[in-house]
Amino acid sequence: DLEETEKDVPDFDAMLSVVKAFYHVYSYQLTEAEDCADSAFHKLSNDNNTWRMRASLYSGDARFFSGDPLQALPLYQDAHNYITSGDRFLAMTTGFKIATDLYVLGRIRESEVMIKGLIEQSRKDGFLRVPRMGLLWGLLGEICREKGDLPEAERLLERALSIGRGEVPAYGWNSLYRIALCRSTGKLQDGLCIVKELEILDREVQLPLFVSTGARLWEARILAESGDRKGAKDILSGMEMSSG
């Protein structure tokens, strides 16, 4: 009836804002993403856990990718708490966000414990071969790299890239970890080759800007460390102009 339809309008508008927030995150328009997600969260009815979860998730993403993981963490935790016990796949995603945030904050032990718990739960749920699992293996590999276990890091990242190949953002994200591993093992040219592979992939399917931007930053860093400071400076100058 009309009364029921009118009651649903605010949630519909808020849900549309959540969708916009997702695309703004993907396009690296982080201020817009934050505004849309935060606006949506305040409009959504209190019992709409599914969309409140997404609003919290993208609000966290906006802060995380703008360089504020401390503010992102409680938003990711809220998103994780909104998930009903029956949706284990979404819990894998929100849990990964928390673990990644903890890692960036330097809380590596907590991140490792969480990611291993997510992998074990995913094993029980039968998710071990789904592409999203590549993110979990990739983060665990990056943690091993950070701890200095480079052979184990390489093994886990190979698994992550193989499993996650079917999900392009996940594959791109793990490729950044692979570049980091190349730098840690002194294989700088291999790292630059991965950057070029990501550039080709970006032209084919348009990677999220947080992946393509990350690849360019790695390229600049590797060039600088290889002695090509002019090449590194040119990349950074080009990035400033494109964002200006």
GISULLIN-V871031 format. One line per field, one symbol per residue. ss: DSSP state (H for helix, E for strand, - for the rest). A space follows every 10 residues. Layout:
ss: ???
//
This chain:
ss: -HHHHHHHHH HHHHHHHHHH HHHHHH---H HHHHHHHHHH HHH-----HH HHHHHHHHHH HHHHH---HH HHHHHHHHHH HH-----HHH HHHHHHHHHH HHHH---HHH HHHHHHHHHH HHHHH----- --HHHHHHHH HHHHHHH--H HHHHHHHHHH HHHHHH-HHH HHHHHHHHHH HHHH---HHH HHHHHHHHHH HHHHH---HH HHHHHHHHHH HHHHH---HH HHHHHHHHHH HHH-
//
